[in-house]
Amino acid sequence: MRTRSTTHKDIDELLRLQKAVYPTIAPWRRDQLAQQLEVFPQGQLVAIVDDRIVGCASSLVILWDEWADEHTWKEITSAGTFDNHNPNGFTLYGAEVFVDPRVTGRGIGHALYDGRRALCRQMNLRRIIACGRLPGYHKVAAQMPVELYAKKVLWGDLTDPVLSFQLREGFRYCGIMYGYIPEDAESCSHAALIVWLNPNHNPGKPTTLQEAYDKEQDIEL
Ligand SMILES: CC(C)(COP(=O)(O)OP(=O)(O)OC[C@H]1O[C@@H](n2cnc3c(N)ncnc32)[C@H](O)[C@@H]1OP(=O)(O)O)[C@@H](O)C(=O)NCCC(=O)NCCS
C-alpha cells in the first residue's frame, strides 16, 4: 500500500468509492473534485493497493480565526469546491477522509493521516484541524447528549469508529460542532472538532504557501 497525490484520472474511481462509503450522503460532483485539484493539488491524497484506489484524504489551507466559530462542512469547504482555500493560512483543514469499507482496519487510514502530517510539516503549517463524524452516536443518542458521548469515547468507555481512530492518531478533542453535516444521520448531524499540533512548526518562518504567494506578488510588482 502506498499514498500519492490525487490526479484528474482518479476522479471516476473516487466518486464510485465515495458512493460505497456513504450510501445515504450525496457524493461529490466531478467538477467539485476537479476544482479541489486545481485549487490545492498538494492537499489531495489517495491510497493505492494493487493499482486500485482504496482511500483518500482531502485538505485545504484556511485562516482558522475566520472559522473557529460554528460552521458546517458545506461552509468551510465552499460547498466542496475549496474556493476558500487561503495561502496565507496556518491551518491544514481536513475536509474528507475515507477508506474502502472492504479494507478498513488495515492501516490505510493511518497511512493517509501520515501523509497529511507529512504535508503539514513540509509546508511549515501550525496544525491540522478537522471536524470528524461521530457515526456511533445514533446508537446511543436516546440515552445521552452528544457531549457525553464524546467524553465517554475519550474516557475509553465507548468506541466510535471515527473519533477513537482520530484520538489514536494523536488528535486532541476540542468540542462538538453542532449540525456540521445535517444529512449525516449516523452522527445525528454533529461532529467532533479535533486538532493535531505540528511539533516541527517554526513560527519564525513563513509557510511554503506564503513564501510562494509573496514571490508571486514581487514578480507582479
Ligand atoms: C475512519 C477511517 C478513515 C479509518 O480508516 P482505516 O483504514 O480503517 O484506519 P486504520 O486501519 O489505520 O485504523 C483503524 C483501526 O484499525 C486498527 N488497525 C490498523 N492496522 C491494523 C491491522 N493491520 N490489523 C488490525 N487492526 C489494525 C487501528 O489500530 C485502528 O483502531 P482504532 O480505530 O481502535 O484506533 C475509516 O473507517 C472510514 O473510511 N470510515 C468511513 C468514512 C468516514 O466516516 N470518514 C471520516 C470522515 S470525518
The ligand as an SDF file (V2000), in Angstrom:
LIG
                    3D

 48 50  0  0  0  0  0  0  0  0999 V2000
  -12.2070    6.3420    9.8110 C   0  0  0  0  0  0  0  0  0  0  0  0
  -11.4970    5.5910    8.6950 C   0  0  0  0  0  0  0  0  0  0  0  0
  -10.9480    6.5770    7.6670 C   0  0  0  0  0  0  0  0  0  0  0  0
  -10.3230    4.8140    9.3010 C   0  0  0  0  0  0  0  0  0  0  0  0
   -9.6500    4.1450    8.2480 O   0  0  0  0  0  0  0  0  0  0  0  0
   -8.9290    2.7240    8.4850 P   0  0  0  0  0  0  0  0  0  0  0  0
   -8.2010    2.3820    7.2570 O   0  0  0  0  0  0  0  0  0  0  0  0
   -9.9130    1.7330    8.9880 O   0  0  0  0  0  0  0  0  0  0  0  0
   -7.9070    3.1260    9.6310 O   0  0  0  0  0  0  0  0  0  0  0  0
   -6.7410    2.2340   10.2330 P   0  0  0  0  0  0  0  0  0  0  0  0
   -6.8100    0.8450    9.7040 O   0  0  0  0  0  0  0  0  0  0  0  0
   -5.4810    2.9780   10.0730 O   0  0  0  0  0  0  0  0  0  0  0  0
   -7.1100    2.2250   11.7400 O   0  0  0  0  0  0  0  0  0  0  0  0
   -8.3820    1.8080   12.1230 C   0  0  0  0  0  0  0  0  0  0  0  0
   -8.2810    0.8490   13.2740 C   0  0  0  0  0  0  0  0  0  0  0  0
   -7.7460   -0.3670   12.8250 O   0  0  0  0  0  0  0  0  0  0  0  0
   -6.6190   -0.7350   13.6140 C   0  0  0  0  0  0  0  0  0  0  0  0
   -5.6280   -1.3160   12.7260 N   0  0  0  0  0  0  0  0  0  0  0  0
   -4.7750   -0.6640   11.9140 C   0  0  0  0  0  0  0  0  0  0  0  0
   -3.9990   -1.5510   11.2420 N   0  0  0  0  0  0  0  0  0  0  0  0
   -4.4090   -2.7580   11.6220 C   0  0  0  0  0  0  0  0  0  0  0  0
   -4.0060   -4.0920   11.2750 C   0  0  0  0  0  0  0  0  0  0  0  0
   -3.0210   -4.3310   10.4100 N   0  0  0  0  0  0  0  0  0  0  0  0
   -4.6830   -5.1060   11.8370 N   0  0  0  0  0  0  0  0  0  0  0  0
   -5.6760   -4.8740   12.7150 C   0  0  0  0  0  0  0  0  0  0  0  0
   -6.0800   -3.6540   13.1070 N   0  0  0  0  0  0  0  0  0  0  0  0
   -5.4490   -2.6180   12.5600 C   0  0  0  0  0  0  0  0  0  0  0  0
   -6.1310    0.5310   14.1930 C   0  0  0  0  0  0  0  0  0  0  0  0
   -5.4790    0.3120   15.4370 O   0  0  0  0  0  0  0  0  0  0  0  0
   -7.3760    1.3180   14.3640 C   0  0  0  0  0  0  0  0  0  0  0  0
   -8.0110    1.0020   15.5660 O   0  0  0  0  0  0  0  0  0  0  0  0
   -8.8740    2.1080   16.3220 P   0  0  0  0  0  0  0  0  0  0  0  0
   -9.9820    2.5310   15.3900 O   0  0  0  0  0  0  0  0  0  0  0  0
   -9.3820    1.4140   17.5290 O   0  0  0  0  0  0  0  0  0  0  0  0
   -7.9440    3.2260   16.6100 O   0  0  0  0  0  0  0  0  0  0  0  0
  -12.4440    4.5630    8.0000 C   0  0  0  0  0  0  0  0  0  0  0  0
  -13.0200    3.7410    8.9780 O   0  0  0  0  0  0  0  0  0  0  0  0
  -13.5490    5.1700    7.1440 C   0  0  0  0  0  0  0  0  0  0  0  0
  -13.3640    5.4130    5.9670 O   0  0  0  0  0  0  0  0  0  0  0  0
  -14.7430    5.3970    7.6880 N   0  0  0  0  0  0  0  0  0  0  0  0
  -15.9080    5.8350    6.9110 C   0  0  0  0  0  0  0  0  0  0  0  0
  -15.7490    7.2390    6.3770 C   0  0  0  0  0  0  0  0  0  0  0  0
  -15.6830    8.2440    7.4870 C   0  0  0  0  0  0  0  0  0  0  0  0
  -16.5520    8.3370    8.3330 O   0  0  0  0  0  0  0  0  0  0  0  0
  -14.5930    9.0370    7.4670 N   0  0  0  0  0  0  0  0  0  0  0  0
  -14.3500   10.0330    8.4820 C   0  0  0  0  0  0  0  0  0  0  0  0
  -14.7990   11.3720    7.9950 C   0  0  0  0  0  0  0  0  0  0  0  0
  -14.6250   12.5350    9.2930 S   0  0  0  0  0  0  0  0  0  0  0  0
  1  2  1  0
  2  3  1  0
  2  4  1  0
  2 36  1  0
  4  5  1  0
  5  6  1  0
  6  7  2  0
  6  8  1  0
  6  9  1  0
  9 10  1  0
 10 11  2  0
 10 12  1  0
 10 13  1  0
 13 14  1  0
 14 15  1  0
 15 16  1  0
 15 30  1  0
 16 17  1  0
 17 18  1  0
 17 28  1  0
 18 19  1  0
 18 27  1  0
 19 20  2  0
 20 21  1  0
 21 22  1  0
 21 27  2  0
 22 23  1  0
 22 24  2  0
 24 25  1  0
 25 26  2  0
 26 27  1  0
 28 29  1  0
 28 30  1  0
 30 31  1  0
 31 32  1  0
 32 33  2  0
 32 34  1  0
 32 35  1  0
 36 37  1  0
 36 38  1  0
 38 39  2  0
 38 40  1  0
 40 41  1  0
 41 42  1  0
 42 43  1  0
 43 44  2  0
 43 45  1  0
 45 46  1  0
 46 47  1  0
 47 48  1  0
M  END
$$$$
